[in-house]
Amino acid sequence: MSSDTSIKIFTTCPVSAAEEPKAAKRRLEEVAMWSEQAGCEGVLVFSDNRQLDAWLVSQLIFSVTRRLSPLVAIQPAYMHPYTAAKMISTLAFLHGRRVHLNMVAGGFTNDLAALNDATPHDERYARLVEYTSIVQRLLRSADPLTFDGRYYRVTNLKLTPALPTELMPDILVSGSSEAGRAAASALDATAVEYPTPEALAAPAPSALGGRGIRIGIVARGDGAEAWTVARQRYPEDRKGQITRKLATKVSDSSWHHQLAAHENTGADERNPYWLVPFQNYKAMCPYLVGDYERIAGEITRYIDSGFTTFILDEPSDEDEMRHIATTFELVTQRRAAA
Protein backbone atom coordinates (compact mmCIF):
# COMPACT_ATOMS: atom_id res chain seq x y z
CA MET A 1 0.00 0.00 0.00
CA SER A 2 2.70 2.48 1.07
CA SER A 3 6.44 1.99 1.33
CA ASP A 4 6.60 4.72 3.99
CA THR A 5 6.99 2.78 7.25
CA SER A 6 5.97 5.83 9.31
CA ILE A 7 2.42 5.54 7.92
CA LYS A 8 0.08 2.78 9.10
CA ILE A 9 -3.03 1.90 7.13
CA PHE A 10 -5.90 -0.20 8.46
CA THR A 11 -9.08 -1.30 6.76
CA THR A 12 -12.31 -2.22 8.56
CA CYS A 13 -14.03 -5.58 8.99
CA PRO A 14 -17.58 -6.06 7.71
CA VAL A 15 -20.48 -5.76 10.13
CA SER A 16 -21.46 -9.39 9.67
CA ALA A 17 -23.42 -10.65 12.66
CA ALA A 18 -26.76 -10.18 10.86
CA GLU A 19 -25.69 -12.10 7.75
CA GLU A 20 -26.02 -15.81 7.04
CA PRO A 21 -23.08 -17.47 8.85
CA LYS A 22 -21.26 -18.95 5.85
CA ALA A 23 -21.59 -15.72 3.86
CA ALA A 24 -20.42 -13.66 6.85
CA LYS A 25 -17.37 -15.85 7.40
CA ARG A 26 -16.46 -15.74 3.72
CA ARG A 27 -16.78 -11.94 3.63
CA LEU A 28 -14.59 -11.54 6.73
CA GLU A 29 -11.94 -13.76 5.19
CA GLU A 30 -12.04 -11.88 1.89
CA VAL A 31 -11.64 -8.44 3.46
CA ALA A 32 -8.69 -9.69 5.54
CA MET A 33 -6.97 -11.22 2.49
CA TRP A 34 -7.59 -8.14 0.29
CA SER A 35 -6.18 -5.92 3.03
CA GLU A 36 -3.05 -8.01 3.38
CA GLN A 37 -2.49 -8.19 -0.37
CA ALA A 38 -2.76 -4.39 -0.55
CA GLY A 39 -0.04 -4.05 2.10
CA CYS A 40 -2.15 -2.79 5.00
CA GLU A 41 -0.91 -2.93 8.58
CA GLY A 42 -4.14 -4.44 9.84
CA VAL A 43 -7.91 -4.42 9.98
CA LEU A 44 -10.26 -2.87 12.54
CA VAL A 45 -12.58 -5.34 14.29
CA PHE A 46 -15.70 -3.76 15.79
CA SER A 47 -17.03 -4.55 19.26
CA ASP A 48 -20.56 -3.82 20.45
CA ASN A 49 -23.64 -5.76 21.54
CA ARG A 50 -24.67 -6.56 17.95
CA GLN A 51 -21.32 -7.74 16.60
CA LEU A 52 -19.56 -11.08 16.53
CA ASP A 53 -16.99 -11.44 19.28
CA ALA A 54 -13.98 -9.34 18.26
CA TRP A 55 -11.41 -11.79 19.63
CA LEU A 56 -12.83 -14.77 17.76
CA VAL A 57 -13.01 -12.71 14.57
CA SER A 58 -9.35 -11.81 15.14
CA GLN A 59 -8.50 -15.50 15.38
CA LEU A 60 -10.23 -15.99 12.01
CA ILE A 61 -8.15 -13.14 10.54
CA PHE A 62 -4.95 -14.78 11.77
CA SER A 63 -5.98 -18.08 10.20
CA VAL A 64 -6.31 -16.67 6.65
CA THR A 65 -3.39 -14.19 6.58
CA ARG A 66 0.35 -14.29 7.18
CA ARG A 67 1.19 -10.89 8.66
CA LEU A 68 -2.00 -8.81 9.07
CA SER A 69 -2.65 -7.42 12.58
CA PRO A 70 -6.22 -7.18 13.92
CA LEU A 71 -7.04 -3.78 15.44
CA VAL A 72 -9.40 -4.98 18.17
CA ALA A 73 -11.97 -2.58 19.60
CA ILE A 74 -11.98 -3.02 23.40
CA GLN A 75 -14.78 -1.65 25.57
CA PRO A 76 -13.94 -2.01 29.32
CA ALA A 77 -17.55 -2.93 30.08
CA TYR A 78 -17.06 -6.27 28.30
CA MET A 79 -14.07 -7.79 30.09
CA HIS A 80 -11.51 -7.36 32.86
CA PRO A 81 -8.17 -5.82 31.76
CA TYR A 82 -6.37 -9.04 32.74
CA THR A 83 -8.56 -10.99 30.32
CA ALA A 84 -7.73 -8.54 27.51
CA ALA A 85 -4.01 -8.83 28.23
CA LYS A 86 -4.29 -12.62 28.32
CA MET A 87 -6.01 -12.60 24.90
CA ILE A 88 -3.21 -10.47 23.44
CA SER A 89 -0.37 -12.59 24.83
CA THR A 90 -2.11 -15.85 23.89
CA LEU A 91 -2.67 -14.78 20.27
CA ALA A 92 0.97 -13.63 20.12
CA PHE A 93 2.10 -16.99 21.51
CA LEU A 94 0.01 -18.97 19.01
CA HIS A 95 0.69 -16.88 15.91
CA GLY A 96 3.84 -14.86 16.58
CA ARG A 97 2.00 -11.69 15.54
CA ARG A 98 0.75 -8.46 17.05
CA VAL A 99 -2.72 -7.37 18.01
CA HIS A 100 -3.36 -3.62 18.03
CA LEU A 101 -5.94 -2.09 20.40
CA ASN A 102 -8.66 0.45 19.63
CA MET A 103 -9.73 1.48 23.12
CA VAL A 104 -13.42 2.41 23.20
CA ALA A 105 -14.97 4.44 26.03
CA GLY A 106 -18.35 5.26 24.44
CA GLY A 107 -20.91 3.44 22.38
CA PHE A 108 -24.64 3.14 22.03
CA THR A 109 -26.33 4.14 25.28
CA ASN A 110 -28.79 1.24 24.99
CA ASP A 111 -25.86 -1.20 24.88
CA LEU A 112 -24.34 0.31 28.02
CA ALA A 113 -27.71 0.36 29.80
CA ALA A 114 -28.20 -3.33 28.99
CA LEU A 115 -24.84 -3.99 30.67
CA ASN A 116 -25.85 -1.84 33.67
CA ASP A 117 -23.03 0.62 32.94
CA ALA A 118 -24.24 4.10 33.88
CA THR A 119 -20.77 5.68 34.06
CA PRO A 120 -20.86 9.27 32.66
CA HIS A 121 -19.03 10.01 29.38
CA ASP A 122 -15.91 11.73 30.74
CA GLU A 123 -15.59 9.29 33.64
CA ARG A 124 -15.55 6.42 31.13
CA TYR A 125 -12.38 7.93 29.67
CA ALA A 126 -10.84 8.14 33.13
CA ARG A 127 -11.74 4.49 33.60
CA LEU A 128 -10.30 3.71 30.16
CA VAL A 129 -6.95 5.17 31.18
CA GLU A 130 -6.79 2.91 34.25
CA TYR A 131 -7.92 -0.11 32.24
CA THR A 132 -5.41 0.42 29.44
CA SER A 133 -2.59 1.18 31.88
CA ILE A 134 -3.12 -2.21 33.55
CA VAL A 135 -3.11 -3.96 30.15
CA GLN A 136 0.07 -2.15 29.10
CA ARG A 137 1.90 -2.85 32.37
CA LEU A 138 0.96 -6.54 32.31
CA LEU A 139 2.21 -6.85 28.75
CA ARG A 140 5.44 -4.92 29.31
CA SER A 141 6.75 -6.63 32.43
CA ALA A 142 7.09 -10.17 33.71
CA ASP A 143 6.95 -8.88 37.29
CA PRO A 144 3.72 -9.23 39.30
CA LEU A 145 1.54 -6.12 39.13
CA THR A 146 -0.17 -4.37 42.01
CA PHE A 147 -2.48 -1.52 41.03
CA ASP A 148 -4.82 0.44 43.28
CA GLY A 149 -6.98 2.77 41.22
CA ARG A 150 -10.43 4.31 41.34
CA TYR A 151 -11.98 1.73 39.03
CA TYR A 152 -9.63 -1.28 39.15
CA ARG A 153 -7.52 -3.00 41.78
CA VAL A 154 -5.19 -5.95 41.29
CA THR A 155 -2.63 -7.49 43.63
CA ASN A 156 0.50 -9.40 42.56
CA LEU A 157 -1.09 -10.12 39.18
CA LYS A 158 1.22 -11.87 36.70
CA LEU A 159 0.61 -12.47 33.00
CA THR A 160 1.46 -15.79 31.39
CA PRO A 161 2.57 -16.28 28.68
CA ALA A 162 4.75 -13.18 28.61
CA LEU A 163 4.52 -10.98 25.53
CA PRO A 164 7.68 -10.54 23.41
CA THR A 165 8.68 -6.87 23.36
CA GLU A 166 8.48 -6.64 19.58
CA LEU A 167 4.80 -7.69 19.67
CA MET A 168 3.66 -4.90 22.01
CA PRO A 169 0.41 -3.48 20.58
CA ASP A 170 -0.14 0.06 19.37
CA ILE A 171 -2.90 1.83 21.32
CA LEU A 172 -5.57 3.94 19.59
CA VAL A 173 -8.17 6.12 21.36
CA SER A 174 -10.92 8.35 19.96
CA GLY A 175 -9.68 11.93 19.85
CA SER A 176 -12.96 13.68 19.04
CA SER A 177 -13.68 14.92 22.58
CA GLU A 178 -11.55 16.73 25.13
CA ALA A 179 -11.77 13.71 27.44
CA GLY A 180 -10.67 11.40 24.62
CA ARG A 181 -7.70 13.59 23.73
CA ALA A 182 -6.66 13.72 27.39
CA ALA A 183 -6.85 9.92 27.59
CA ALA A 184 -4.77 9.53 24.42
CA SER A 185 -2.15 11.89 25.86
CA ALA A 186 -2.05 10.05 29.19
CA LEU A 187 -1.57 6.70 27.45
CA ASP A 188 0.84 7.96 24.77
CA ALA A 189 -1.75 6.59 22.33
CA THR A 190 -2.77 7.56 18.80
CA ALA A 191 -5.78 9.90 18.92
CA VAL A 192 -8.19 8.98 16.12
CA GLU A 193 -10.32 11.72 14.57
CA TYR A 194 -13.26 11.80 12.17
CA PRO A 195 -12.68 14.77 9.88
CA THR A 196 -15.40 17.41 9.49
CA PRO A 197 -15.58 19.56 6.34
CA GLU A 198 -13.77 22.37 8.16
CA ALA A 199 -10.99 20.04 9.32
CA LEU A 200 -10.58 18.69 5.80
CA ALA A 201 -10.12 22.21 4.47
CA ALA A 202 -7.39 22.96 7.02
CA PRO A 203 -6.14 19.99 9.06
CA ALA A 204 -4.65 21.62 12.13
CA PRO A 205 -1.40 20.58 13.81
CA SER A 206 -1.74 19.20 17.32
CA ALA A 207 0.33 18.93 20.46
CA LEU A 208 -0.66 15.26 20.66
CA GLY A 209 1.89 12.67 19.60
CA GLY A 210 0.27 10.09 17.37
CA ARG A 211 -2.74 11.17 15.31
CA GLY A 212 -5.07 9.01 13.26
CA ILE A 213 -7.98 9.58 10.92
CA ARG A 214 -11.03 7.47 10.08
CA ILE A 215 -12.06 7.90 6.44
CA GLY A 216 -13.48 6.08 3.41
CA ILE A 217 -12.01 6.43 -0.07
CA VAL A 218 -13.39 6.03 -3.59
CA ALA A 219 -10.66 6.93 -6.06
CA ARG A 220 -10.22 6.42 -9.80
CA GLY A 221 -7.98 7.73 -12.53
CA ASP A 222 -10.84 10.00 -13.58
CA GLY A 223 -12.71 12.06 -10.98
CA ALA A 224 -16.06 11.82 -12.77
CA GLU A 225 -15.80 8.03 -12.79
CA ALA A 226 -15.04 8.02 -9.06
CA TRP A 227 -18.19 10.07 -8.34
CA THR A 228 -20.30 7.80 -10.55
CA VAL A 229 -19.06 4.73 -8.67
CA ALA A 230 -19.57 6.39 -5.28
CA ARG A 231 -23.15 7.51 -5.98
CA GLN A 232 -24.12 4.13 -7.38
CA ARG A 233 -22.65 2.35 -4.37
CA TYR A 234 -24.14 4.71 -1.76
CA PRO A 235 -27.44 6.11 -3.07
CA GLU A 236 -29.70 8.36 -0.98
CA ASP A 237 -31.91 6.17 1.19
CA ARG A 238 -34.75 7.55 3.31
CA LYS A 239 -34.84 4.49 5.56
CA GLY A 240 -31.09 4.78 6.14
CA GLN A 241 -31.43 8.48 6.99
CA ILE A 242 -34.05 7.69 9.63
CA THR A 243 -31.84 4.93 11.05
CA ARG A 244 -28.91 7.36 11.25
CA LYS A 245 -31.00 9.88 13.18
CA LEU A 246 -32.09 7.17 15.62
CA ALA A 247 -28.51 5.95 16.01
CA THR A 248 -27.35 9.49 16.76
CA LYS A 249 -29.96 9.81 19.51
CA VAL A 250 -28.74 6.66 21.26
CA SER A 251 -25.01 7.38 20.89
CA ASP A 252 -23.01 9.61 23.20
CA SER A 253 -19.88 9.43 21.05
CA SER A 254 -18.68 12.96 20.27
CA TRP A 255 -17.57 12.12 16.73
CA HIS A 256 -21.03 10.72 15.92
CA HIS A 257 -22.76 13.96 16.89
CA GLN A 258 -20.11 16.12 15.22
CA LEU A 259 -20.64 14.41 11.86
CA ALA A 260 -24.42 14.25 12.24
CA ALA A 261 -24.53 18.02 12.77
CA HIS A 262 -23.37 18.63 9.19
CA GLU A 263 -25.72 18.76 6.22
CA ASN A 264 -24.96 17.05 2.92
CA THR A 265 -21.91 18.87 1.60
CA GLY A 266 -23.17 18.82 -2.00
CA ALA A 267 -19.77 17.45 -2.90
CA ASP A 268 -18.60 17.29 -6.50
CA GLU A 269 -15.32 17.14 -8.37
CA ARG A 270 -14.26 20.42 -6.75
CA ASN A 271 -14.92 19.12 -3.22
CA PRO A 272 -13.86 15.53 -2.36
CA TYR A 273 -15.47 15.45 1.12
CA TRP A 274 -18.67 13.39 1.10
CA LEU A 275 -20.97 12.57 4.03
CA VAL A 276 -23.79 10.78 2.16
CA PRO A 277 -22.65 7.23 3.12
CA PHE A 278 -22.60 8.26 6.80
CA GLN A 279 -25.90 10.17 6.59
CA ASN A 280 -27.65 7.20 4.98
CA TYR A 281 -26.27 4.71 7.53
CA LYS A 282 -24.07 2.96 4.98
CA ALA A 283 -20.78 3.91 6.66
CA MET A 284 -19.47 5.08 10.03
CA CYS A 285 -17.14 7.74 8.65
CA PRO A 286 -16.89 10.46 5.97
CA TYR A 287 -15.59 9.67 2.48
CA LEU A 288 -13.09 11.23 0.10
CA VAL A 289 -14.11 10.87 -3.54
CA GLY A 290 -12.16 11.90 -6.63
CA ASP A 291 -9.24 11.14 -8.91
CA TYR A 292 -6.04 9.60 -7.59
CA GLU A 293 -4.07 12.83 -7.65
CA ARG A 294 -6.71 14.85 -5.79
CA ILE A 295 -7.21 12.26 -3.04
CA ALA A 296 -3.45 11.71 -2.72
CA GLY A 297 -3.10 15.46 -2.25
CA GLU A 298 -5.70 15.51 0.55
CA ILE A 299 -4.04 12.57 2.32
CA THR A 300 -0.62 14.20 1.99
CA ARG A 301 -1.92 17.36 3.68
CA TYR A 302 -3.11 15.27 6.60
CA ILE A 303 0.22 13.52 6.89
CA ASP A 304 1.98 16.90 6.83
CA SER A 305 -0.28 17.93 9.75
CA GLY A 306 0.86 14.97 11.84
CA PHE A 307 -1.56 12.17 10.95
CA THR A 308 0.30 8.87 10.63
CA THR A 309 -2.50 6.31 11.03
CA PHE A 310 -5.36 5.88 8.56
CA ILE A 311 -8.37 3.66 9.32
CA LEU A 312 -10.20 3.12 6.05
CA ASP A 313 -13.78 1.98 5.67
CA GLU A 314 -14.62 -1.60 4.69
CA PRO A 315 -13.51 -2.20 1.07
CA SER A 316 -16.36 -3.08 -1.29
CA ASP A 317 -14.24 -5.58 -3.22
CA GLU A 318 -10.68 -6.51 -4.14
CA ASP A 319 -10.63 -4.09 -7.08
CA GLU A 320 -11.48 -1.19 -4.75
CA MET A 321 -8.50 -2.06 -2.57
CA ARG A 322 -6.26 -1.83 -5.64
CA HIS A 323 -7.57 1.67 -6.39
CA ILE A 324 -6.90 2.72 -2.78
CA ALA A 325 -3.42 1.20 -2.93
CA THR A 326 -2.72 3.23 -6.09
CA THR A 327 -3.73 6.39 -4.23
CA PHE A 328 -1.36 5.73 -1.33
CA GLU A 329 1.46 4.86 -3.73
CA LEU A 330 1.02 8.37 -5.14
CA VAL A 331 1.19 9.73 -1.60
CA THR A 332 4.53 7.98 -1.11
CA GLN A 333 5.84 9.40 -4.39
CA ARG A 334 4.72 12.93 -3.47
CA ARG A 335 6.43 12.78 -0.09
CA ALA A 336 9.62 11.32 -1.57
CA ALA A 337 9.73 14.08 -4.16
CA ALA A 338 9.20 16.74 -1.48
For each residue, the residues with C-beta under 8 A, 3 or more apart:
1: 9 38 39 40 324 325 328 329
2: 7 9 39 328 329 331 332
3: 332
4: 7 331 332 335
5:
6: 308
7: 2 4 303 308 309 310 328 331
8: 41 42 170 308 309 310
9: 1 2 39 40 41 309 310 312 328
10: 35 40 41 42 43 44 71 100 309 310 311 312
11: 31 34 35 38 40 43 44 311 312 313 314 315 321
12: 31 43 44 46 311 312 313 314
13: 16 28 31 32 43 44 45 46 57 61 314
14: 19 24 27 28 31 314
15: 18 46 50 51 314
16: 13 19 24 25 27 28 52
17: 24 50 51 52
18: 15 50
19: 14 16 23 24 27
20: 23 24
21: 24 25
22: 25 26
23: 19 20 26 27
24: 14 16 17 19 20 21 27 28 52
25: 16 21 22 28 29 60
26: 22 23 29 30
27: 14 16 19 23 24 30 31
28: 13 14 16 24 25 31 32 57 60 61
29: 25 26 32 33 60 64
30: 26 27 33 34 318
31: 11 12 13 14 27 28 34 35 43 314 315
32: 13 28 29 35 36 43 60 61 64 65 68
33: 29 30 36 37 64 65
34: 11 30 31 37 38 315 317 318 321
35: 10 11 31 32 38 40 42 43 65 68 315 321
36: 32 33 39 40 65 66 67 68
37: 33 34 318 321
38: 1 11 34 35 321 322 324 325
39: 1 2 9 36 325
40: 1 9 10 11 35 36 43 68
41: 8 9 10 68 69 100
42: 8 10 35 68 69 70 71 100
43: 10 11 12 13 31 32 35 40 61 68 69 70 71
44: 10 11 12 13 71 73 102 311
45: 13 54 57 58 61 70 71 72 73
46: 12 13 15 51 54 73
47: 51 54 72 73 74 75 78 104
48: 51 73 75 107 108 111
49: 108 111 114 115
50: 15 17 18
51: 15 17 46 47 48 54
52: 16 17 24 56 57
53: 56 57
54: 45 46 47 51 57 58 70 72 73 74
55: 58 59 72 87 91
56: 52 53 59 60
57: 13 28 45 52 53 54 60 61 70
58: 45 54 55 61 62 70 72 91 99
59: 55 56 62 63 91
60: 25 28 29 32 56 57 63 64
61: 13 28 32 43 45 57 58 64 65 68 70
62: 58 59 65 68 70 91 94 95 97
63: 59 60
64: 29 32 33 60 61
65: 32 33 35 36 61 62 68
66: 36
67: 36 97
68: 32 35 36 40 41 42 43 61 62 65
69: 41 42 43 97 98 99 100
70: 42 43 45 54 57 58 61 62 99 100
71: 10 42 43 44 45 100 101 102 172 311
72: 45 47 54 55 58 99 100 101 102
73: 44 45 46 47 48 54 102 104
74: 47 54 78 79 84 101 102 103 104
75: 47 48 78 104 105 107
76: 79 81 105 124 127 128 131
77: 112 115 117
78: 47 74 75 115
79: 74 76 83 84
80: 83 84
81: 76 84 85 131 132 134 135 138 152
82: 85 86 134 138 154 157 159
83: 79 80 86 87
84: 74 79 80 81 87 88 101 131 135
85: 81 82 88 89 134 135 138 139 159
86: 82 83 89 90 159
87: 55 83 84 90 91 99
88: 84 85 91 92 99 101 135 139 163 169
89: 85 86 92 93 139 159 160 161 162 163
90: 86 87 93 94 161
91: 55 58 59 62 87 88 94 95 97 99
92: 88 89 95 96 97 98 99 161 163 164 167
93: 89 90 161
94: 62 90 91
95: 62 91 92
96: 92 167
97: 62 67 69 91 92 167
98: 69 92 167 168 169 170
99: 58 69 70 72 87 88 91 92 169
100: 10 41 42 69 70 71 72 169 170 171 172
101: 71 72 74 84 88 132 135 169 170 171 172
102: 44 71 72 73 74 172 173 192
103: 74 128 131 132 171 172 173 183 187 189
104: 47 73 74 75 107 128 174
105: 75 76 121 124 125 127 128 173 174 179 180 183
106: 121 124 174 251 252 253 254
107: 48 75 104 111 112 251 252 253
108: 48 49 111 112 247 250 251
109: 112 113 250 251 252
110: 113 114 250
111: 48 49 107 108 114 115
112: 77 107 108 109 115 117 118 119
113: 109 110 116 117 118
114: 49 110 111
115: 49 77 78 111 112
116: 113
117: 77 112 113
118: 112 113
119: 112 123 124 127
120: 123 124
121: 105 106 124 125 177 179 252
122: 125 126 177 179
123: 119 120 126 127
124: 76 105 106 119 120 121 127 128
125: 105 121 122 128 129 177 179 180 182 183
126: 122 123 129 130 150 151 179 183
127: 76 105 119 123 124 130 131 150 151
128: 76 103 104 105 124 125 131 132 173 183
129: 125 126 132 133 183 186 187
130: 126 127 133 134 147 149 150 151 152
131: 76 81 84 103 127 128 134 135 151 152
132: 81 101 103 128 129 135 136 171 173 187 189
133: 129 130 136 137 147 187
134: 81 82 85 130 131 137 138 145 147 152 154
135: 81 84 85 88 101 131 132 138 139
136: 132 133 139 140 171 187
137: 133 134 140 141 145 147
138: 81 82 85 134 135 141 145 157 159
139: 85 88 89 135 136 159 163 168 169
140: 136 137 163 165 168
141: 137 138 145
142: 158 159 162
143: 158
144: 156 157 158
145: 134 137 138 141 154 156 157 158 159
146: 154 155 156 157
147: 130 133 134 137 152 153 154 157
148: 153
149: 130 152 153
150: 126 127 130
151: 126 127 130 131
152: 81 130 131 134 147 149
153: 147 148 149
154: 82 134 145 146 147 157
155: 146
156: 144 145 146
157: 82 138 144 145 146 147 154
158: 142 143 144 145
159: 82 85 86 89 138 139 142 145 162 163
160: 89
161: 89 90 92 93
162: 89 142 159
163: 88 89 92 139 140 159 167 168
164: 92 167
165: 140 168
166:
167: 92 96 97 98 163 164
168: 98 139 140 163 165
169: 88 98 99 100 101 139
170: 8 98 100 101 189 190 309
171: 100 101 103 132 136 187 188 189 190
172: 71 100 101 102 103 189 190 191 192 212 309 311
173: 102 103 105 128 132 180 183 184 187 189 190 191 192
174: 104 105 106 177 180 191 192 253 254 255
175: 180 181 184 191 192 193 208 211 212
176: 180 193 194 253 254 255 258
177: 121 122 125 174 180 181 254 255
178: 181 182
179: 105 121 122 125 126 182 183
180: 105 125 173 174 175 176 177 183 184 191 254
181: 175 177 178 184 185 191 208
182: 125 178 179 185 186
183: 103 105 125 126 128 129 173 179 180 186 187 189
184: 173 175 180 181 187 189 190 191 208 210
185: 181 182 188 191 208 209
186: 129 182 183
187: 103 129 132 133 136 171 173 183 184
188: 171 185 209 210
189: 103 132 170 171 172 173 183 184 210
190: 170 171 172 173 184 209 210 211 212 308 309
191: 172 173 174 175 180 181 184 185 206 208 210 211 212
192: 102 172 173 174 175 211 212 213 214 309 311
193: 175 176 199 211 212 213 214 255 307
194: 176 213 214 215 255 258 259 285 286
195: 199 200 203 213 215 273 286 302
196: 199 200 258 259 262 286
197: 200 201 262 265 273
198: 201 202
199: 193 195 196 202 203 204
200: 195 196 197 203 272 273 286 298
201: 197 198
202: 198 199
203: 195 199 200 301 302 305 307
204: 199 305
205: 305 306
206: 191 211 305 306
207:
208: 175 181 184 185 191 211 306
209: 185 188 190
210: 184 188 189 190 191 308 309
211: 175 190 191 192 193 206 208 305 306 307 308 309
212: 172 175 190 191 192 193 307 308 309 310 311
213: 192 193 194 195 302 307 309 310 311
214: 192 193 194 255 284 285 311
215: 194 195 285 286 287 288 310 311 312 313
216: 277 283 285 286 287 288 312 313
217: 287 288 289 295 312 313 323 324 327
218: 226 229 230 233 287 288 289 320 323
219: 226 288 289 290 291 292 295 323 324 326 327
220: 223 225 226 229 291 292 323
221: 225 291 292
222: 225 226 291
223: 220 226 227 269 290 291 294
224: 227 228 269
225: 220 221 222 228 229
226: 218 219 220 222 223 229 230 289 290 291
227: 223 224 230 231 268 269 289 290
228: 224 225 231 232
229: 218 220 225 226 232 233
230: 218 226 227 233 234 274 287 289
231: 227 228 234 235 276
232: 228 229 235
233: 218 229 230 316
234: 230 231 276 277 280 282 283 287
235: 231 232 280
236: 241 276 280
237: 240 241 280 281 282
238: 241 242
239: 242 243
240: 237 243 244 279 280 281 282
241: 236 237 238 244 245 279 280 281
242: 238 239 245 246
243: 239 240 246 247 281
244: 240 241 247 248 260 278 279 280 281
245: 241 242 248 249 260
246: 242 243 249 250
247: 108 243 244 250 251 256 281
248: 244 245 251 256 257 260
249: 245 246
250: 108 109 110 246 247
251: 106 107 108 109 247 248 256 257
252: 106 107 109 121
253: 106 107 174 176 256 257
254: 106 174 176 177 180 257 258
255: 174 176 177 193 194 214 258 259
256: 247 248 251 253 259 260
257: 248 251 253 254 260 261
258: 176 194 196 254 255 261 262
259: 194 196 255 256 262 275 278 285 286
260: 244 245 248 256 257 279
261: 257 258
262: 196 197 258 259 265 275
263:
264: 275 276 279
265: 197 262 271 273 274 275
266: 271
267: 271 272 273 274 275 276 289
268: 227 271
269: 223 224 227 290
270:
271: 265 266 267 268
272: 200 267 288 289 290 294 295 298
273: 195 197 200 265 267 286 287 288
274: 230 265 267 277 286 287 288 289
275: 259 262 264 265 267 278 279 286 287
276: 231 234 236 264 267 279 280 282 287
277: 216 234 274 280 282 283 286 287 313
278: 244 259 275 281 282 283 284 285 286 287
279: 240 241 244 260 264 275 276
280: 234 235 236 237 240 241 244 276 277
281: 237 240 241 243 244 247 278
282: 234 237 240 276 277 278
283: 216 234 277 278 287 313
284: 214 278 313
285: 194 214 215 216 259 278 311 313
286: 194 195 196 200 215 216 259 273 274 275 277 278
287: 215 216 217 218 230 234 273 274 275 276 277 278 283 313
288: 215 216 217 218 219 272 273 274 295 298 299
289: 217 218 219 226 227 230 267 272 274 295
290: 219 223 226 227 269 272 294 295
291: 219 220 221 222 223 226 294 295
292: 219 220 221 295 296 323 326 327 330
293: 296 297 330
294: 223 272 290 291 297 298
295: 217 219 272 288 289 290 291 292 298 299 327
296: 292 293 299 300 327 328 330 331 334
297: 293 294 300 301 334
298: 200 272 288 294 295 301 302
299: 288 295 296 302 303 310 327 328 331
300: 296 297 303 304 331 334 335
301: 203 297 298 304 305
302: 195 203 213 298 299 305 307
303: 7 299 300 306 307 308 331 335
304: 300 301
305: 203 204 205 206 211 301 302
306: 205 206 208 211 303
307: 193 203 211 212 213 302 303 310
308: 6 7 8 190 210 211 212 303
309: 7 8 9 10 170 172 190 192 210 211 212 213
310: 7 8 9 10 212 213 215 299 307
311: 10 11 12 44 71 172 192 212 213 214 215 285
312: 9 10 11 12 215 216 217 315 324
313: 11 12 215 216 217 277 283 284 285 287
314: 11 12 13 14 15 31
315: 11 31 34 35 312 318 320 321 324
316: 233 320
317: 34 320 321
318: 30 34 37 315 321 322
319: 322 323
320: 218 315 316 317 323 324
321: 11 34 35 37 38 315 317 318 324 325
322: 38 318 319 325 326
323: 217 218 219 220 292 319 320 326 327
324: 1 38 217 219 312 315 320 321 327 328
325: 1 38 39 321 322 328 329
326: 219 292 322 323 329 330
327: 217 219 292 295 296 299 323 324 330 331
328: 1 2 7 9 296 299 324 325 331 332
329: 1 2 325 326 332 333
330: 292 293 296 326 327 333 334
331: 2 4 7 296 299 300 303 327 328 334 335
332: 2 3 4 328 329 335 336
333: 329 330 336 337
334: 296 297 300 330 331 337 338
335: 4 300 303 331 332 338
336: 332 333
337: 333 334
338: 334 335
